[in-house]
Amino acid sequence: MNFVDNSTKVSTAFGTLITIFVNIHQQDLIKTFVLGTVGGASSFLATLLIKYLIKILKNKFSK
């Protein structure tokens, strides 16, 4: 029978996470934060632009 208790699973997962976090450099975190911020802002602005263009086109063609 192959039985693994919960404490072994949790310990393995936690050890893996700790190893990942130790190997991440501060520059990588900053770069990820900046790229995420720029991506989120550009996505938001693109959505606003598309909504604005749709509103203009609806008003133009509905008259």
N, C-alpha and C positions, 0 to 999 in steps of 0.2 A: 504494500500500500504506500502511495506517495502522498504524504501529509506535510504541509507547511503551515505553521501557525501564524496568526496575525502579527505577532511581534517580529517575526522574521521578515515578513513582507514590509512592515513599517520601517524596520531598521535598514533594509536594503534600499527602499525608496528614499529615505532621509539621507543615507550615505551617498547615494547618487546625486541628490540635489546639492548637498554640501560640496561635493567634488566639482560639480558644474559651477557653483557660485564662487568657489575659490579660484577657478581658472579663468573667470571673466575679469578683464582688465577695466579700469576706470574709463579709459579712452573709448572702449567699446560701448560702455553704458551711456556715455555722453553722446556718442555718435548715434546710437539707437534712439535716444530721447529726442535729439534734434531732427532726425529723419522722420520719426513718428509725428512730431509736432508739425513739421512742414507738410507731410502727407495729409494729416488731418485737416490742416488749415486750407490746403489747396483743394481738397475734396469738398469741404464746406463751401468755399467760394465758387467752385464749379457748379455745385447744386443751386446756389443762389442765382448765378448767371443763367442757368438753364430755366429756372422758374421765371425769371424776369423776361427772358426771350419768349417763352411760351405765353406769358401774359400779354406781351406786346402783339404777338401773332394772333392770338385769340381776339383781341380788341380790333385789330386791323381787318380781319376777315369776317367779323361778326356784324360789321356796319354795312 
